[in-house]
Amino acid sequence: MSSSSGAPSVSIEQGQAIVDKHFSDKGLPATIVNFTQVKQGYSFSPGLTTYLLDLALSSNAEPTHSSFLVLSDTHPAQPSESYSPNPLSIFPQLISTIRTNTSIPIPDPTLDTSHAIVHYTYLITPIYPLTSTHLVSLAYARSAQLLTPPQQALIDLQLGQYLGELHKGAQNDWFGLPVPTPPADPSYDWQETFTALLEALLDAAPASANLPLVALRSALARAIAAFLFADVAVPSLVWFTGSSDDVFLAFTPAGEFSAFAILPAVAHAMWGDPLIESFFVDASDAFWEGYRAVRGAEEGTLIAFPRQRTKRLWYDVFLALVVLRERRGLDDGKVEWAEETLRKSAELLRDAPCY
């Protein structure tokens, strides 16, 4: 079953069959009483759909627990594609790396590739003792002004620490998109890796949107000649598109923030430069404080020179191009943001320092 937009979808009956398969013998509430599709931000990929399932002891009972279900209708990347989202099959490996090397509260999911219940590969998280009525995304909490300044500072501080743990603890020998086994010809050069991905996205950018692609290519040639991206020595696992849309906050019935629930949204994670993280766009002082508390003052200061601000501009360009690639055929606020970011960045990059 697919939704009208072509994205994978399931009925509540199919969702219940999935829950029964994985949780019926666990002695936990496992009857779906509410079934909500999760809206995703930068991490959106057209071949993936995420649901939040509210679970109860029976269909007549109040929900007490929940689980995230991710469906995949993506096809393997073609050899000619330099950039494509990570397949769902590699999510457990990435999540295991995160869980092993950090204290980030991302659950250990179950991957099912049998297609026995639905014609999709899917991933389901363990059951949380939380319900959707007590879970909201950080993006919504901010826009609805649900957080007090002390709560916001505490949350930003913790998220900064989590990201610092990720970049410090989950490191690799080579750069690039994750693969199940090390590539036969790995890249040890971030500039080579990043510019190949960026050029592929520039090639795929829609010509009809009147985007400044020529100006961006000219600025990129100047950046490459100046070795702008060559200062990254150690590949870190970066979430890249992770944002406040992917972080859920649990609140007590009294309205107090109690815990994080992190979406298993690693479709665009890669081994690369920590500065590429979308969380660093407009990061608060508290966020940076948490990040530097883990990584140290030197490694935790990612923007110390003007050239590093230029590099961050390029990462904005990269994110905007990924958004346009993944949202082809859609018309929403993120597409508008991406097009405007490319136009604004092209202007700024024209005279931006590369040395």
C-alpha positions in Angstrom: 0.0 0.0 0.0 1.3 3.5 -0.9 0.0 6.9 -0.1 -1.3 9.3 -2.7 2.2 11.0 -2.8 3.8 7.7 -3.6 5.5 7.3 -0.2 5.2 3.9 1.5 2.3 3.6 3.9 0.5 0.9 5.9 -3.0 0.5 7.3 -3.6 0.3 11.0 -4.4 -3.4 10.6 -1.0 -4.0 8.9 0.7 -1.9 11.6 -1.0 -4.1 14.2 0.3 -7.2 12.5 3.8 -5.8 12.6 3.5 -5.0 16.3 2.1 -8.5 17.0 5.0 -10.2 15.2 7.6 -8.4 17.3 6.0 -7.6 20.6 3.1 -10.0 21.3 5.3 -12.2 23.5 7.0 -9.4 25.5 4.2 -8.9 28.0 4.0 -5.2 27.1 1.0 -3.1 25.8 0.9 -4.0 22.2 -2.5 -2.8 20.8 -2.4 0.2 18.5 -4.9 2.8 19.5 -3.4 5.8 17.7 -1.4 5.9 14.5 0.4 9.1 13.4 2.7 9.8 10.5 5.7 11.8 11.7 6.5 14.9 9.8 10.3 15.1 9.0 12.4 18.1 8.2 15.8 18.0 6.5 16.0 14.2 7.1 13.0 13.6 4.8 13.5 11.0 2.1 10.7 10.2 -0.3 11.2 6.4 0.0 10.8 6.5 3.8 7.8 7.0 6.0 7.9 7.1 9.8 4.9 6.5 12.1 4.4 7.0 15.8 2.4 4.1 17.2 0.5 4.6 20.5 0.0 1.3 22.3 -2.3 0.1 25.0 -3.2 -3.2 26.7 -6.4 -3.4 24.7 -8.4 -1.4 22.1 -10.6 0.0 24.9 -7.7 1.0 27.1 -5.8 4.3 27.3 -2.4 4.2 25.6 0.6 3.9 27.9 3.5 3.1 25.5 4.7 3.9 22.0 7.0 2.8 19.2 8.4 4.3 16.0 7.8 2.4 12.7 9.9 3.3 9.6 8.9 1.9 6.2 11.2 1.8 3.2 10.3 1.7 -0.4 13.7 2.8 -1.7 15.6 1.0 -4.4 19.3 0.4 -4.3 21.4 3.3 -5.5 22.6 3.0 -9.1 26.4 2.9 -9.7 26.1 6.2 -11.5 24.6 7.9 -8.4 27.4 9.6 -6.4 24.9 10.7 -3.7 21.9 8.8 -2.5 20.3 8.3 0.9 21.4 5.4 3.1 19.3 2.3 2.6 17.2 1.2 5.6 19.2 -2.0 5.8 22.2 0.0 7.1 20.3 1.9 9.8 20.8 -0.8 12.5 24.6 -0.7 11.9 24.7 3.0 12.1 22.5 3.1 15.2 24.6 0.4 16.8 27.7 2.5 16.2 25.9 5.5 17.9 24.8 3.4 20.9 28.2 1.8 21.4 30.1 5.1 21.3 27.7 7.6 22.9 25.0 8.0 25.5 22.5 9.3 22.8 19.1 7.8 23.7 18.4 6.3 20.3 16.7 2.9 20.6 18.1 -0.4 19.2 15.6 -1.2 16.4 14.5 -4.4 14.7 14.9 -4.6 10.9 12.5 -6.8 9.0 13.3 -7.6 5.3 11.0 -10.6 5.0 8.1 -8.6 3.3 5.8 -11.2 4.9 3.3 -8.6 6.3 3.9 -5.6 4.0 5.7 -5.2 0.7 8.3 -3.0 2.4 11.4 -3.4 4.4 10.7 -1.9 7.8 12.3 -1.0 11.0 10.5 -0.8 14.4 11.9 0.5 17.6 11.5 -1.0 21.1 8.4 0.1 23.0 8.8 3.3 25.0 6.8 3.9 28.3 5.6 7.2 26.7 2.6 8.2 24.5 2.2 10.7 21.7 0.2 13.0 24.0 3.4 13.4 26.1 5.8 13.5 23.1 6.4 16.6 20.9 9.2 17.4 18.5 11.7 20.0 19.6 10.8 22.0 16.5 7.2 22.1 17.6 8.0 22.9 21.2 10.1 25.9 20.1 7.5 27.2 17.6 4.7 26.8 20.1 6.8 28.3 22.9 6.3 25.4 25.2 9.7 25.7 26.7 10.8 28.0 29.4 14.3 29.7 28.9 15.9 27.4 31.5 14.3 24.3 29.8 15.5 25.4 26.4 19.1 26.0 27.7 19.1 22.6 29.4 17.9 20.8 26.2 20.4 22.7 24.0 23.3 21.9 26.4 22.4 18.2 26.4 22.0 18.1 22.6 25.4 19.8 22.2 26.9 17.1 24.5 25.3 14.3 22.5 26.7 15.7 19.2 30.1 16.1 20.8 30.0 12.5 22.0 29.1 11.4 18.4 31.9 13.2 16.8 34.5 12.2 19.4 33.4 8.6 19.9 32.2 7.4 16.5 35.2 7.8 14.1 36.4 6.0 11.1 39.4 5.5 8.8 37.8 6.7 5.6 35.4 9.4 4.4 32.1 9.0 2.6 28.6 7.4 2.7 28.3 4.4 5.0 28.5 0.9 3.5 28.1 -2.5 5.2 31.8 -3.4 4.6 34.7 -1.1 4.0 35.0 0.0 0.4 37.6 -1.5 -1.8 38.9 1.9 -2.8 38.3 4.1 0.3 38.8 7.9 0.3 41.1 9.4 2.9 40.6 12.9 1.6 37.5 14.9 2.8 37.9 17.5 0.1 37.9 14.8 -2.6 34.9 13.1 -1.0 32.8 16.1 -0.3 33.3 17.9 -3.6 32.4 14.7 -5.6 29.1 14.5 -3.6 28.5 18.3 -4.0 29.2 18.3 -7.8 26.8 15.3 -8.2 24.1 17.3 -6.4 24.8 20.4 -8.5 24.4 18.2 -11.6 21.0 16.9 -10.3 19.7 20.4 -9.3 16.5 21.4 -11.1 17.3 23.8 -14.0 13.8 25.2 -13.9 14.2 26.8 -10.5 16.4 29.6 -11.9 19.1 28.7 -9.4 22.7 30.3 -9.4 24.4 27.1 -10.4 27.0 28.7 -12.6 28.0 31.1 -9.8 28.2 28.2 -7.4 30.4 26.2 -9.7 32.7 29.1 -10.1 33.0 29.7 -6.4 33.5 25.9 -5.8 36.5 25.9 -8.2 38.1 28.7 -6.2 37.4 26.8 -3.0 39.0 23.6 -4.3 42.0 25.5 -5.5 42.5 26.9 -2.0 42.1 23.4 -0.4 39.2 24.8 1.7 37.9 21.4 2.7 41.3 19.7 3.2 41.7 20.5 6.9 39.7 17.5 8.1 42.0 14.8 9.3 39.7 12.3 11.1 36.3 11.2 9.7 33.5 11.4 12.3 30.1 10.0 12.0 27.9 13.0 11.3 24.1 13.0 11.4 24.2 15.8 8.8 20.4 16.4 8.4 19.6 15.8 12.0 17.6 18.7 13.3 15.0 19.7 15.9 12.4 17.9 13.8 14.1 14.6 14.6 14.4 15.1 18.4 11.3 14.4 20.4 10.8 15.6 24.0 8.9 13.7 26.6 6.9 15.7 29.1 5.3 14.6 32.4 1.6 15.0 32.9 2.5 18.2 34.8 4.2 19.6 31.8 7.8 19.1 32.9 10.5 18.0 30.4 11.6 14.5 31.3 13.5 12.7 28.5 14.6 12.7 24.9 13.3 10.3 22.2 15.5 10.4 19.1 14.0 9.4 15.7 16.0 6.7 13.9 16.4 9.1 11.1 19.9 8.4 9.7 19.2 8.3 6.0 21.8 11.0 5.3 24.4 10.2 8.0 28.0 9.9 6.7 31.6 9.8 7.7 32.8 13.4 7.3 33.5 16.8 8.8 31.7 17.5 12.1 31.0 21.1 10.9 28.6 19.8 8.3 26.0 19.1 11.0 22.7 21.0 10.4 22.4 21.5 14.2 25.3 24.0 13.9 23.1 26.4 11.9 22.1 29.0 14.4 23.3 26.9 17.4 22.8 28.6 20.7 25.5 29.4 23.2 24.3 26.6 25.4 24.5 24.1 22.6 28.2 25.1 21.9 28.9 25.0 25.6 27.7 21.4 25.7 29.6 20.5 22.6 32.9 21.9 23.8 32.5 20.3 27.2 32.8 17.0 25.5 35.2 17.7 22.7 37.5 20.2 24.5 38.1 23.8 23.7 40.4 23.1 20.7 38.5 20.4 18.9 35.2 21.8 19.9 35.8 25.2 18.3 34.9 24.4 14.7 34.7 28.0 13.5 37.8 29.9 14.5 38.8 31.6 11.2 36.9 33.3 8.4 37.7 30.4 6.0 35.8 28.1 8.3 32.7 30.3 8.0 33.1 30.0 4.3 33.2 26.2 4.6 30.0 26.3 6.7 28.4 28.3 3.9 29.2 25.4 1.5 27.6 23.0 3.9 24.5 25.1 3.8 24.6 24.8 0.0 25.1 21.0 0.3 22.1 20.7 2.6 19.9 22.9 0.4 20.8 20.7 -2.6 20.0 17.5 -0.7 16.6 19.0 0.3 15.8 19.8 -3.4 16.9 16.3 -4.5 14.8 14.6 -1.9 11.7 16.8 -2.3 11.5 16.7 -6.1 7.9 17.3 -7.1 7.0 18.7 -3.7 6.2 22.3 -2.9 6.6 23.2 0.7 8.5 25.5 3.0 11.7 23.4 2.9 11.9 23.7 -0.9 11.5 27.5 -0.6 14.2 27.6 2.1 16.6 25.5 -0.1 16.1 27.7 -3.1 16.6 30.9 -1.1 19.6 29.5 0.6 21.3 28.7 -2.7 20.7 32.2 -4.0 21.9 33.9 -0.8 24.9 31.6 -0.5 26.0 32.2 -4.1 26.1 36.0 -3.3 28.1 35.4 -0.1 30.5 32.9 -1.6 31.5 35.3 -4.4 33.8 37.2 -2.1 34.1 34.8 0.8 37.7 34.1 2.0 39.1 30.7 1.3 42.5 31.2 3.0 
